[in-house]
Amino acid sequence: MLPVSYRLESAWQPEGGPHGRFTFTLFNLSDSPLSGFRLAYTSLTRVVDPAACDNATFLRRNANFHEFAPPEGFALAPGENWTFTVGGLNRQAKHCTDGAKSAYLTLSDARHVPVAVSDLRLEGATSEPPPARLPEGHVGLPFALQPWPAKIDAVAGEGLPAVLFPAANSSTEDIRAISDVLALFHRLFPAGHAPFSLAPSGQGQPIVFAKRGDLGVEAYRLAFSGREIRLEYGAAAGRQYGLTTLAQLIDGARNHATKFRFPAAGTIVDQPRYGWRGCHLDVSRQFYPTADIMRLIDILAWFKLNIFHWHLTDDEAWRLEIRAYPTLTTLGVLRGPDEPMLPQLGNGADPVGGFYSQEEVKAIVAHAAALHVEVVPEIDIPGHSTAALVALPELADGQEAPESYYSVQGYPNNALNPAVPFTYEFLEKVFDEMVELFPSQYIHVGGDEVADGSWMASPLARKLMEEEGISGTFALQSYFLKKVKQMLTARGRKLVGWNEVAHGGGVGTDGTLLMAWENPKVGIELAREGYDVVMTPGQAYYLDMAQAEAWQEPGASWAGTATPAHTYAYEAEGEFPEELKSRMKGVQACIWSEHFLSRGYFNRLVFPRLPAIAEAAWTPKEQKNWLRFAAIAPLSPIL
Ligand code: ACM
């Protein structure tokens, strides 16, 4: 690694503007003077008043991309620094991750060079360090299970079988199931001792398998006797969960013997609380290579989660290869200083891309299916579509005024246009390819955060509204999404969307599943309207939210602070009236990636809240116990 030549220090202070003020200091650590340059940085705390800056000229902004120039004729000698301040921010900074996430310089010869950044410092108020995320915790029953089972009545043993192995006469399917969970274990814990062996061992215990027609497909029962283990299951998923439970029990007891044991006697009778136990991942804001996706799916399986909601497209990038439209994954993924899409959210001087080929998608879907995880793909339409619009400019109404509306993230004119005929031709082809790749009965089509006012400056949209008697953005959105639903129905698929799909008249409740993200009340209202709902409220289940109010705690704050204790305790079903409870299909963690610039940030924010949500998804309310969870959560595998 070459030493950095330039470093940008950034601080925020509460005074100096309606939402405080940034102070930036650029250090020239190189051996050459710097003049005639421009500085660009990306920050979720955006500049909305270009005039409110001092000792610099604000040049331009696109969403989170900002560009400044030093004062006319300015030169920065080696070892010197340049300080400028920026007020006119769109909101207060609250956490250390609210500042510049990346920066670069454009030199006088048009070359772009990297600038190192660190997290944002707080000045003029106390910068609090992050508190501990988990108390020490303690377990009543000394078993290392996450999620905790529905019913456990077991006695801890003194010793520990070295391995568990299939009893003589086990079926090939049962032996394969052991091999598969063993492989999962080795992927997650490469240095761990195998919990299972296919060959019998004098130091182990046999597992006697029994398939039972009276158990649900995800249900299993374990009976321990000290000599052998009986595993009864309803179907392959239940068998996998039973084996996963055994692997967790034995590994916890082996590695943390002062806290955890293996059962010598008793039973575990287990099945999930909800059918939809999801985890979403936004791969648009940051790209995750296939190996990371596979590993995340492994982690979901370890926590007995069964849905991987794959957020494949957004303003920042379209990551799914669509063979009919190759530019989606050339132009539609590339971000760089000289590309049609500027750097965002951690991108710097070097262009970055990344997408999933159809072959990779097939491999990921197969990997998930083998672990009883269903992949629900999302293409986020009609809003959040900057990348698609850059890749396929003919999707826009050419007569629409530029920058006629802005999304909440600051993107101009970012919604697919319901009045452009090519929009539907495009989507038909996209769905044709998606249904070949994804066997799930569900396709998620987003539907969130279309800016009020979208399309109102599009002559084509105006004409369509007049012809169809439609008034306003959301009625037009409903017109569009109804057509999308028809496309999915024609392909035998069901529509899933974010809660705003119901706006402006919605799409009809029949076969539609909506995700309540804005707040818990929205979920209850949707259920009352007749929609099936999955609860993903940002206030508890958005894993990009900071885990404490402290400045030095990384993460977002727009939905509040989601402490692990709150995420764990939150009861999504809590306020649902009895008659609407059957409409609530489950719960889901959402991993939005704006702040996840590294694996370090990912693991810091996702854990321990992902296993907390897994427990909410699986474990009956009366069995939830925060201190027990706190004692077991540190055993979680991480990405
Ligand atoms: C969302 O957070 N916009 C679904």
Boltz pocket constraint, residues with backbone or C-beta under 6 A from the ligand:
constraints:
  - pocket:
      binder: B
      contacts: [[A, 448], [A, 449], [A, 498], [A, 517]]
      max_distance: 6.0
